[in-house]
Every structure is written in structure tokens, then in C-alpha cells.
Amino acid sequence: MIRVVLASQSPARRQILTSSGIDPIIIVSEVDERAIEDSFTGSVGDLTTALSEAKARAVIERITTANTPQISDADTVVVIAGDSILESAGRAIGKPGTAKRTREIWADIAGTWTVLHTGHTLGVLSRRETGGPDAEESPLELVDIRSQRSATSVLIGTPTPEELDAYIATEEPFHVAGALTIDGYGGAFVERLDGDHLTVLGLSLPVVRGLAGDMGLFWPDFWSGPS
């Protein structure tokens, strides 16, 4: 079995993995996303890939420079990181954070087609051939890291003013890309998807499986139960 680390505190990403038979260890990257966003000059889609890679590398750095008890006995560890951003009219729409910003976003996206981009990064760590003398040194080292993004078109509905007030009152949209999520209160305001719905939730399993296969890993080895 491969030990899986999810470099995210997203409940949706964790649920996607657990529902597919994978019980991840959660290590939050604590990357400064805003700093990366402010300095990035590429496309919205490429930004999600840059953010997912930054998150993965931050967690890999922690794993490879210190002994992490939950995974120190593993021969192979895979770090999975993801990042999602909604694109509307060519602009990136991140997490609004406030009621005011949520209203501004919904004034722009209601009744329109948007694109939800999700960047994925997988890092593979293997046990070192020879361990160092320091008992605190990690027995694991990075052997491969790859990224890929996916995109799904999303047709946003038009809530009534009263519905939008009630949705904002839940504070759910404050903390998700594009000020809505399809697996919560906001699901009723999404009329159509064109593409992988897991991309919208924040982690496309077909993309993750494809990356794993490209790195020579057997997907059933990710499962926590019998393969």
C-alpha cells in the first residue's frame, strides 16, 4: 500500500479521496497563496497549477527535512495537492472572504457560463537507500513530481435577491473559489456542468490516477483497504 498525504485542509478534497477508498494523512501546506497570485503573469488555469505545485513542494520539504511519525515507516509516499479557481470573462475569481465581495462576484456570474480550473500536483517520495546518522532525519526523499490541470464549464443560475441573502448568511461562499460550491448550499444555484464534476469539487480522480500511472504507480495500491 502507498501512503497518501493530502496537502490541503479542504473537506471536499478529503471526502473525494476517502470516498474512493483512500485514507489520506492531512498536512496543510501553509503556502502564501496571495503572494503567488499577485506575482503570477500566466493564465488562470496555469495559476492553479502553480499554486498546487507550491503547496505540494512545501509539504514535501517538511516531510524530507524532518521525521514525520505517521509516514516514517512507509516505503512510498505520495503527496497530492490541488488548487481551484473560477474564471469568469477571462478573470480569476478566487475566494471572496466577505459578504460584500460575494455580492460583487454574484452580480457578475449569475446567469453566465464560467470555467472552473483545478491544478493537481503529485509528488512521489521513496525510502532512502541509506539512512543518515541523525535520528530526526527523514528516511524519505523526493523521486518524482508532476502537475496537470483540468477544466470544467459551469453554467451559473440566477438566485432571487432573497435566496442570495440567505446563501450569503450561511458564509459558505466566503471560503470557496468563485463564491459557490456544488456540494453544499450553492449546489442549487448551478444549472449545468460540461466536464468532470470532480474538477469543480477540487480534485479530479481521473487526473490524479493519470499522473500516478505516468509515474509508474498502480492505482489500487492507493486504496486503504484490500486491493
LOROMI-211554 format. One line per field, with one value per residue (C-alpha): residue in one letter; x, y, z. Coordinates in steps of 0.25 Angstrom, whole numbers, plus 2048, in hexadecimal, padded with zeros to 3 digits. Layout:
residu: a, ... .
x: X, ... .
y: Y, ... .
z: Z, ... .
//
This chain:
residu: m, i, r, v, v, l, a, s, q, s, p, a, r, r, q, i, l, t, s, s, g, i, d, p, i, i, i, v, s, e, v, d, e, r, a, i, e, d, s, f, t, g, s, v, g, d, l, t, t, a, l, s, e, a, k, a, r, a, v, i, e, r, i, t, t, a, n, t, p, q, i, s, d, a, d, t, v, v, v, i, a, g, d, s, i, l, e, s, a, g, r, a, i, g, k, p, g, t, a, k, r, t, r, e, i, w, a, d, i, a, g, t, w, t, v, l, h, t, g, h, t, l, g, v, l, s, r, r, e, t, g, g, p, d, a, e, e, s, p, l, e, l, v, d, i, r, s, q, r, s, a, t, s, v, l, i, g, t, p, t, p, e, e, l, d, a, y, i, a, t, e, e, p, f, h, v, a, g, a, l, t, i, d, g, y, g, g, a, f, v, e, r, l, d, g, d, h, l, t, v, l, g, l, s, l, p, v, v, r, g, l, a, g, d, m, g, l, f, w, p, d, f, w, s, g, p, s .
x: 800, 804, 803, 7FC, 7FE, 7F3, 7FA, 7ED, 7E3, 7D7, 7CC, 7C7, 7D5, 7D6, 7C8, 7CB, 7D7, 7D0, 7C4, 7CE, 7D4, 7E0, 7E2, 7EC, 7F4, 7F2, 7FE, 7FA, 804, 802, 806, 804, 7FA, 7F8, 807, 807, 7FB, 800, 80D, 807, 806, 801, 7F3, 7E8, 7EA, 7F9, 7F8, 7F0, 7FC, 806, 7FE, 7FD, 80B, 80F, 806, 80C, 81A, 818, 813, 81E, 828, 822, 822, 830, 837, 830, 82B, 81C, 818, 80B, 813, 821, 81F, 81A, 822, 81A, 812, 80A, 807, 7FB, 7F8, 7ED, 7E8, 7DB, 7D8, 7CB, 7CD, 7C3, 7C4, 7D3, 7D5, 7D9, 7CE, 7D4, 7CE, 7C7, 7C9, 7BE, 7AF, 7B2, 7BB, 7B2, 7A7, 7B0, 7B4, 7A6, 7A2, 7AC, 7AA, 79B, 795, 7A2, 7AC, 7B9, 7C4, 7CA, 7D8, 7DF, 7EE, 7F3, 801, 807, 814, 81A, 823, 82B, 833, 842, 84B, 854, 84F, 856, 85C, 852, 846, 83E, 841, 836, 838, 831, 835, 82E, 830, 825, 81C, 812, 806, 7F9, 7ED, 7DF, 7D3, 7C4, 7BA, 7AF, 7A2, 79F, 790, 789, 785, 77A, 77F, 779, 780, 78D, 78B, 789, 794, 79E, 799, 79E, 7AC, 7AF, 7B2, 7BD, 7C6, 7C5, 7CA, 7C0, 7B7, 7B0, 7B1, 7A9, 7AA, 7A3, 798, 79D, 79A, 78C, 792, 79A, 791, 79B, 7A9, 7B1, 7BD, 7C1, 7B9, 7C5, 7CD, 7C2, 7C3, 7D2, 7D9, 7D7, 7DA, 7DC, 7E7, 7ED, 7ED, 7F3, 7FE, 800, 801, 80B, 814, 813, 809, 7FE, 7F1, 7EB, 7F8, 7F2, 7E6, 7E6, 7DE, 7E1, 7E4 .
y: 800, 80E, 818, 825, 833, 83D, 84B, 852, 855, 855, 84C, 849, 844, 83B, 836, 833, 82A, 823, 820, 81A, 811, 819, 81E, 82A, 830, 83F, 848, 857, 85E, 86C, 872, 881, 880, 88F, 891, 887, 88D, 89B, 898, 88E, 892, 886, 881, 87E, 86F, 86F, 877, 86B, 862, 86C, 86C, 85D, 85B, 865, 85E, 850, 855, 85C, 84F, 847, 850, 84E, 83F, 83D, 846, 840, 833, 832, 827, 823, 820, 81D, 80E, 80F, 80B, 814, 821, 829, 837, 83D, 84C, 853, 861, 867, 874, 878, 880, 88A, 893, 890, 894, 88B, 88B, 885, 884, 891, 891, 89B, 89D, 8AA, 8A3, 897, 8A0, 8A6, 899, 894, 8A1, 89D, 88E, 88C, 886, 884, 879, 879, 86F, 868, 865, 85B, 859, 84C, 848, 83B, 839, 82B, 828, 81B, 816, 81A, 80F, 813, 81A, 826, 825, 82F, 829, 835, 834, 830, 822, 827, 82E, 834, 82C, 832, 83D, 841, 84A, 84B, 853, 851, 85A, 859, 863, 867, 86E, 876, 878, 885, 885, 88E, 89A, 893, 886, 88D, 894, 886, 880, 88B, 889, 87B, 881, 874, 87D, 885, 879, 873, 876, 87E, 881, 873, 864, 859, 850, 85A, 865, 86A, 85D, 862, 86E, 866, 863, 85B, 855, 852, 849, 841, 845, 841, 84C, 856, 850, 852, 845, 83D, 82E, 82B, 835, 830, 822, 826, 82D, 821, 818, 821, 81F, 810, 80F, 805, 80C, 801, 802, 80F, 809, 807, 7FA, 7ED, 7EF .
z: 800, 7FD, 808, 803, 808, 805, 805, 807, 812, 808, 80D, 7FF, 7FA, 806, 804, 7F5, 7FA, 805, 7FC, 7F2, 7FD, 800, 80F, 80E, 818, 819, 819, 816, 80D, 813, 806, 804, 7F8, 7F7, 7F5, 7E9, 7E3, 7E4, 7DD, 7D2, 7C4, 7BD, 7BA, 7C5, 7C2, 7C3, 7D0, 7D6, 7D2, 7D8, 7E5, 7E6, 7E4, 7EE, 7F8, 7F5, 7F6, 803, 809, 802, 808, 816, 814, 80F, 819, 826, 82B, 829, 832, 82A, 81E, 822, 821, 812, 806, 7FD, 800, 7F6, 7F9, 7F2, 7F1, 7EA, 7E7, 7E1, 7DB, 7D3, 7C6, 7C2, 7B6, 7B6, 7C4, 7D0, 7DB, 7E8, 7F6, 7F9, 808, 80B, 808, 800, 7F7, 7F6, 7F1, 7E7, 7E1, 7E0, 7D9, 7CE, 7CD, 7CF, 7C2, 7BB, 7B7, 7BF, 7BF, 7CC, 7CB, 7D4, 7D5, 7DA, 7DF, 7E3, 7EA, 7EC, 7F7, 7FA, 805, 804, 801, 80D, 819, 820, 82E, 833, 839, 835, 827, 81D, 817, 80B, 7FE, 7F2, 7E6, 7DC, 7DC, 7D1, 7CE, 7C6, 7C6, 7C1, 7BE, 7BF, 7B9, 7C3, 7C0, 7CC, 7D0, 7D4, 7E2, 7E7, 7F0, 7FC, 7F8, 7F6, 804, 80A, 803, 808, 816, 816, 814, 80B, 7FF, 806, 807, 7F9, 7EB, 7E3, 7EF, 7EE, 7EF, 7E9, 7F5, 7FF, 7FF, 7F2, 7EA, 7E7, 7E0, 7D6, 7CA, 7C1, 7C0, 7B4, 7B8, 7C5, 7D1, 7DA, 7D4, 7D9, 7E7, 7E7, 7E3, 7D6, 7D9, 7CB, 7CA, 7D7, 7D2, 7C5, 7CC, 7D5, 7C9, 7C1, 7CE, 7CD, 7D9, 7DA, 7DE, 7E6, 7EF, 7F4, 7FA, 809, 808, 802, 7F3 .
//
